[in-house]
Amino acid sequence: MNKTLATNFIASVILVLSFIESPYQNILFNVGAFALSGSLTNNLAVYMLFEKIPFIYGSGVVQNNFDQFKAAIKGLVL
């Protein structure tokens, strides 16, 4: 199972459970909302590291600097 989908699913379930009347309704909403937004933001950030997105500054850093990364890793290993 994909960890990303599992994390998003659990956060979504917690967020949906917050709409059921309970004494923990406010806490569940905050936990679900922050977990889901954090997970989606991290997914976008990792995607932007490796893929170039048109008109978005800073995307595709690994693609643009691959030769520098390769040389730095080679120097680190040797």
JOMOUR-V136809 format. One record per backbone hydrogen bond with DSSP energy under -1.0 kcal/mol. NH is the residue of the N-H (numbers start at 1). CO is the residue of the C=O. Records with the same first field share a line. If there is no record, write none. Layout:
NH->CO + CO
This chain:
6->2
7->3
8->4
9->5
10->6
11->7
12->8
13->9
14->10
15->11
16->12
17->13
19->16
20->17
25->22
28->24
29->25
30->26
31->27
32->28
33->29
34->30
35->31
36->32
37->33
38->34
39->35
40->36
41->37
42->38
43->39
44->40
45->41
46->42
47->43
48->44
49->45
50->46
51->47
56->53
59->56
60->48
62->49
64->60
65->61
69->65
70->66
71->67
72->68
73->69
74->70
75->71
76->72
77->73
78->74
